[in-house]
Amino acid sequence: MSSGGRGSALRVLAVDHTAGVPSFRKKFAAIGAHPEIDLTVLAPERWVENYRVVEADSENREEYRLVTGSVGWPGYENRAFFRSGLGKTIRRTRPHVLHLWEEPFSVITLQALSLAAVWAPRALPIFFSSDNLSRGFRYAYRPAAFYAGVERFAHRRCVAGTAVSADVAGVLRDKGFSKPIEVIPLGVDLADYPADPRGDRGEIGRRAGPDEARVRLDLDPPIVAFLGRLLHQKGVDLLIRAVARLEPPRPSLAIVGEGPERDSLERLAAEVGILHRTRFLPLVPHERVPELLAAIDVLVLPSRALPKLKEQFGRVLIEGMAGGCVTIGSSSGAIPDVLANGGLIFEEENVDSLGGALTRALGEPALAEKLRIEGRRRVREHYTWDAIAKQVVAFYGRVLGSRPIGAARPRHDAPPGA
């Protein structure tokens, strides 16, 4: 229990720019529930996540203590910085482990490591990365030279790293980071996705009936859907073209999200003749995603790799599997590793390949049922917050090794520009 504090517990300070999102904090509730962890979480007072403003209030829970600070550049993961709260929180908590759920090249990481050197010099810092493109310290962001300097500094200061996928861990190794790395995926709370109350479909998500689907989305089942940002990288144009090429009767299509591609996607749906069976809906808050997925039959993430972007994980994939959807993803980035045998993979940028996957998902009931069951099972085994929390706590133990809590460690180089 964090709020009361335990003298013998491992004091952990987690810094996470997404911790203002209540559903994302379930990770910390699971970690902080461990009897040997005394957890404090620092979040921005205000953040922009998927085009929505998120405001966090400090709170004390049984599992963890949430504190907040003012942040500049909210919504910009790499250039954002704490105007207040970071130094004070490090000074007050004096953590044994400083877990930065931030990129090793972010300004917040630079801030936290620099302040910890003053206020908690014995803390063991760990970073988190989801970057799968910056091999050779080359970044899509400007100024790249600055980010390279920050990451090199973080590699020297941090005793370990966590990565969202094996692909990301490989990028870190290519950069020369030889210290321990643990692959820590994103997660969900299966309690938000109830199993079928009829009990005749095994451990799968509750499926909405036709009337319920019509009411929720104003669409006739079966419903194929995309959830996420409407960016060229996400490949929603491929999904529209693939649905238009299916043999009648075609499914309905729900495109849920916001982004600069929306107008062009609406025009494309009209050009290929499926606008009357397509609904463009605003992105829903994270806590309402399970409700939305209950009305969806097939969820598709048709991402394409770009020179400066490649799918890092695809949280919506595990949400779709948890919600009992048949889940389809492209071969881009981490998608095949996330889905494994819990969904169907199509060849990136190949409309015909996507069409084939949709035809199988919609036209082979036995396969669809098998994928729903396997998807739910995969989430339960690998992507629940409880499973992830056990992994994180075990990793803390391995990082500490035989070193006593609070043991001194050698001084490291100064940050860039110091």
KAMO-V258031 format. One record per backbone hydrogen bond with DSSP energy under -0.5 kcal/mol. NH is the residue of the N-H (numbers start at 1). CO is the residue of the C=O. If there is no record, write none. Layout:
NH:CO
NH:CO
This chain:
2:62
3:61
5:1
9:6
10:36
11:9
12:10
12:38
13:97
14:12
14:40
15:13
15:99
16:14
16:42
19:16
21:18
22:20
24:21
25:21
26:23
27:24
29:25
30:26
31:27
32:28
33:29
34:31
37:34
38:10
39:37
39:63
40:12
41:65
42:14
43:41
43:67
45:69
47:54
49:47
49:52
52:49
54:47
56:45
59:66
61:59
61:64
65:39
66:59
67:41
67:65
69:43
72:81
76:73
77:75
80:76
81:72
83:70
83:81
84:70
89:85
90:86
91:87
92:88
93:89
94:90
96:11
97:11
98:124
99:13
99:97
100:98
100:126
101:15
101:99
102:100
106:103
107:78
110:106
111:107
112:108
113:109
114:110
115:111
116:112
117:113
118:114
118:115
119:115
120:116
123:120
124:96
125:123
126:98
127:160
128:100
128:102
129:162
132:130
135:133
137:134
138:135
139:137
146:143
147:143
148:144
149:145
150:146
151:147
152:148
153:149
154:150
155:151
156:152
157:153
158:154
159:125
160:125
161:180
162:127
163:182
164:129
169:165
170:166
171:167
172:168
173:169
174:170
175:171
176:173
177:172
178:176
180:159
182:161
184:163
184:182
185:183
188:383
190:188
192:189
193:190
196:204
199:196
204:202
206:194
208:294
213:209
214:210
215:211
216:212
217:213
218:214
219:213
224:222
224:252
225:298
226:254
228:256
230:258
231:229
234:231
235:232
236:231
238:235
239:235
240:236
241:237
242:238
243:239
244:240
245:241
246:242
246:243
252:220
252:222
253:277
254:224
255:253
255:279
256:226
256:254
257:255
257:281
261:230
262:259
265:261
266:262
267:263
268:264
269:265
270:266
271:267
272:268
273:270
274:269
275:269
277:274
278:275
279:253
281:255
281:279
288:285
289:286
292:288
293:289
294:290
295:292
296:293
297:223
298:223
299:326
300:225
301:328
304:233
306:309
309:306
317:314
318:314
318:315
319:315
320:316
321:317
322:318
323:319
324:321
325:320
326:297
327:325
328:299
329:344
330:301
331:346
334:311
335:332
338:334
339:335
340:336
342:339
343:340
344:327
346:329
350:347
351:349
354:350
355:351
356:352
357:353
358:354
359:355
360:356
361:357
362:358
363:359
364:360
365:363
368:364
369:365
370:366
371:367
372:368
373:369
374:370
375:371
376:372
377:373
378:374
379:375
380:376
381:377
382:378
383:378
383:379
384:379
385:188
388:384
389:385
390:386
391:387
392:388
393:389
394:390
395:391
396:392
397:393
398:394
399:395
400:396
401:397
403:400
407:404
418:415
